[in-house]
Amino acid sequence: MNELDVLLKGLNLGAFKEHYQNIANLSEKNGESMESFLLELCQLEHNKRHEAKINRLIKNAKIPTDKYLCDFEFKVIPGLSLSTVNRLATGVFMDKAENILIFGNPGTGKTHLSIALAREWCLTGRKVKFYQAYELVQDLLIAKRNLEMGKLIKRLNQYDILIIDDISYVPFDRKETDVLFNLMSSRYENKSMLITSNTVFSNWDAIFKDKMTTAAAIDRVVHHSTILELNAGSYRAAKAERVKNNIKVDVSEDNKLESVTENI
């Protein structure tokens, strides 16, 4: 390794180190200026670092699976505005610490949509954290038991948006809803949240156990929020039914073939 390579490695200029020789040769061959040579190297270095940053953001977001907005079937969700979702995908709402609430029956795509939006926000450089509600509550309870809940909430509040998926899926007891409420309160008008729920607000007292806490929780998440309602039948159930029907058709065709063969 020559002295220039050593210096570039020490300065963490990986793209410079990888490409400078080839670009120098091409620049000399084409009679390009030193400024053009440096500009091309800087662009390569910038692109490499940007890609590495995006990969880190996606990894740290803990997105459970690959879902994309382009794969979401908007046409099967009556009243869901594509333009609204595209506006939310820019992440600009986070600058005002606004929230997103996604309601819908099981299987309507709430988790798909939240994951797809999370990926879009990572691509814009936002810090995102995805949690299943029960996992978040367990982390908060462990931190509380270790007298470190304030430290955990402070760390979570470093994320531009916290995604809490399926808040109504697991029945929490009072000590669990208390830590969840404390987290929500800490993010109110400070950082954004995306919450998905199978249960409408009128039934949230089943989550937060008493009317006062329920009203306070709703107030904190609804104020400055966009609500998306996925009013449709289960997409997963419909897809399973289509697969089932296709299998029936295939079996029927096989039976016809067997019958023809026997007749021959």
C-alpha positions in Angstrom: 0.0 0.0 0.0 1.5 3.3 -1.1 1.6 6.5 1.1 -1.5 8.0 -0.6 -3.5 4.8 0.0 -2.5 4.8 3.7 -3.5 8.5 4.1 -6.9 7.9 2.3 -7.6 4.9 4.5 -6.7 6.9 7.6 -9.0 9.7 6.6 -11.8 7.1 5.9 -12.0 8.2 2.3 -12.8 4.7 1.0 -14.3 5.8 -2.4 -11.3 8.0 -3.0 -8.9 5.1 -2.3 -10.9 2.7 -4.5 -11.4 4.9 -7.5 -8.7 7.7 -7.6 -6.3 5.8 -9.9 -8.8 5.0 -12.6 -10.4 8.4 -12.5 -6.9 10.0 -12.6 -6.1 8.0 -15.7 -9.4 8.9 -17.4 -9.0 12.5 -16.5 -5.5 12.7 -18.0 -6.6 10.8 -21.1 -9.6 13.2 -21.6 -7.7 16.3 -20.7 -10.0 17.2 -17.8 -9.1 19.7 -15.2 -8.0 18.8 -11.6 -11.2 20.4 -10.4 -13.3 17.9 -12.5 -11.1 15.0 -11.2 -11.7 16.1 -7.5 -15.4 16.7 -8.2 -16.0 13.2 -9.5 -14.1 11.7 -6.5 -16.1 13.7 -4.1 -19.4 12.7 -5.7 -18.4 9.0 -5.4 -17.4 9.5 -1.8 -20.7 11.3 -1.0 -22.8 8.6 -2.7 -20.9 5.8 -0.8 -21.4 7.5 2.5 -25.1 8.3 1.8 -25.8 4.6 0.9 -24.0 3.5 4.1 -26.1 5.9 6.2 -29.3 4.7 4.7 -28.4 1.1 5.3 -27.6 1.9 8.9 -30.9 3.7 9.4 -32.9 0.8 7.9 -30.9 -1.7 10.1 -31.4 0.4 13.3 -35.1 0.8 12.5 -35.6 -2.9 13.2 -38.1 -3.2 10.4 -39.4 -6.8 10.7 -39.8 -7.5 7.0 -39.5 -6.0 3.5 -42.7 -4.1 2.5 -42.9 -1.3 -0.1 -45.5 1.4 -0.9 -45.5 0.3 -4.5 -46.8 -3.1 -3.4 -49.6 -1.8 -1.3 -53.1 -2.3 -2.9 -54.6 1.1 -2.4 -57.5 0.2 -4.6 -58.9 -2.3 -2.2 -59.1 0.3 0.7 -62.1 2.6 0.1 -61.4 6.2 1.0 -57.6 5.8 1.6 -56.0 8.7 -0.2 -52.8 7.9 -2.2 -51.9 11.6 -2.2 -52.1 11.7 1.6 -49.9 8.7 2.0 -47.4 10.0 -0.4 -47.3 13.3 1.5 -46.7 11.4 4.7 -44.0 9.4 3.1 -41.9 12.6 2.7 -41.6 12.8 6.5 -42.2 16.5 6.6 -44.8 16.1 9.3 -42.1 15.1 11.8 -40.7 18.6 11.8 -43.9 19.6 13.7 -43.9 16.4 15.9 -47.2 15.3 14.3 -48.5 11.7 14.6 -50.1 9.1 12.3 -52.8 6.8 13.5 -53.8 3.8 11.3 -57.0 2.0 12.2 -58.5 -1.1 10.5 -59.6 -4.6 10.9 -57.0 -7.4 11.1 -55.5 -8.2 7.7 -56.2 -4.9 6.1 -52.6 -3.9 5.7 -51.9 -1.7 8.7 -48.5 -3.2 9.4 -47.6 -3.4 5.7 -48.3 0.4 5.3 -46.4 1.3 8.5 -43.4 -0.7 7.4 -43.5 0.7 3.9 -43.6 4.3 5.3 -40.8 3.5 7.7 -38.6 2.4 4.8 -39.5 5.6 2.9 -38.5 7.7 5.9 -35.2 6.0 6.3 -34.5 6.8 2.6 -35.0 10.5 3.5 -32.5 10.3 6.3 -35.0 10.1 9.2 -34.3 8.1 12.3 -37.0 5.5 12.7 -37.7 2.8 15.3 -40.3 0.0 14.8 -41.8 -1.8 17.7 -44.5 -4.4 18.2 -46.5 -2.9 21.1 -45.9 -5.8 23.4 -42.2 -5.7 22.8 -42.0 -2.0 23.5 -44.0 -2.5 26.8 -41.7 -5.3 27.9 -38.6 -3.2 27.2 -40.1 -0.3 29.2 -41.0 -2.6 32.1 -37.5 -4.1 32.2 -36.0 -0.6 32.2 -38.4 0.5 35.0 -37.5 -2.5 37.1 -33.8 -1.6 36.6 -34.5 2.1 37.5 -33.5 3.0 33.9 -36.8 3.9 32.3 -35.9 7.6 32.0 -32.7 6.6 30.2 -34.6 4.3 27.8 -37.2 7.0 27.1 -34.5 9.5 26.4 -32.8 7.1 24.0 -36.1 6.4 22.2 -36.8 10.1 21.9 -33.7 10.4 19.8 -35.7 8.8 17.0 -37.7 11.1 14.7 -40.6 8.7 14.8 -41.5 5.7 16.9 -43.8 3.1 15.3 -46.0 1.2 17.7 -47.7 -1.6 15.9 -50.8 -3.4 17.1 -51.4 -1.4 20.3 -54.7 -3.1 20.8 -53.5 -6.6 20.1 -52.3 -7.6 23.5 -54.3 -7.0 26.6 -52.1 -5.0 29.0 -52.4 -4.8 32.7 -52.2 -1.4 34.6 -48.5 -1.4 35.2 -47.9 -2.0 31.5 -50.2 0.7 30.3 -48.7 3.1 32.8 -45.2 2.8 31.2 -46.7 3.1 27.7 -48.6 6.2 28.7 -45.4 7.8 30.2 -43.6 7.2 26.9 -46.5 8.8 24.9 -46.5 11.8 27.2 -42.7 12.3 26.8 -43.2 12.4 23.0 -46.2 14.7 23.0 -45.4 17.8 20.9 -41.7 16.7 21.0 -41.4 13.7 18.6 -43.7 11.8 16.2 -45.4 8.5 16.6 -47.2 6.1 14.2 -49.7 3.8 16.0 -51.7 1.0 14.4 -54.8 -0.4 16.1 -57.6 -2.8 15.5 -59.6 -0.9 18.1 -61.3 2.5 17.6 -60.9 5.2 20.2 -64.2 4.5 21.9 -62.8 1.1 23.0 -59.3 2.3 24.1 -60.4 2.1 27.8 -59.8 -1.6 27.3 -56.2 -0.8 26.7 -55.6 1.9 29.3 -58.0 0.5 31.9 -59.6 3.8 33.2 -61.4 6.6 31.5 -59.0 9.4 32.7 -55.9 7.7 31.4 -57.6 6.7 28.2 -58.8 10.3 27.6 -55.3 11.7 28.3 -53.6 9.1 26.0 -56.1 9.8 23.2 -55.6 13.5 23.6 -51.8 13.2 23.3 -51.9 11.1 20.1 -54.8 12.7 18.3 -53.6 16.3 18.8 -51.6 17.2 15.6 -52.3 13.8 13.9 -53.3 12.3 10.6 -55.8 9.4 10.9 -55.8 6.7 8.2 -58.8 4.4 8.2 -58.4 1.1 6.4 -62.0 0.2 6.0 -62.0 -3.0 4.1 -62.3 -6.8 4.6 -59.1 -8.8 5.4 -56.7 -8.6 2.5 -54.9 -11.7 3.8 -58.2 -13.7 4.0 -59.1 -12.6 0.5 -55.7 -13.6 -0.8 -55.9 -17.0 0.9 -59.4 -17.5 -0.6 -58.0 -16.7 -4.1 -55.2 -19.2 -3.6 -57.7 -21.8 -2.4 -59.9 -21.3 -5.4 -56.9 -21.6 -7.7 -56.0 -24.9 -6.1 -59.5 -26.1 -6.7 -59.3 -25.2 -10.3 -55.9 -26.9 -10.7 -57.3 -30.1 -9.1 -60.3 -30.0 -11.3 -58.2 -29.7 -14.4 -56.1 -32.7 -13.2 -59.2 -34.8 -12.7 -60.4 -33.9 -16.2 -57.0 -35.0 -17.6 -57.2 -38.3 -15.7 -60.7 -39.0 -17.0 -59.6 -38.4 -20.5 -56.7 -40.7 -20.1 -58.9 -43.4 -18.7 -61.3 -43.1 -21.7 -58.4 -43.5 -24.1 
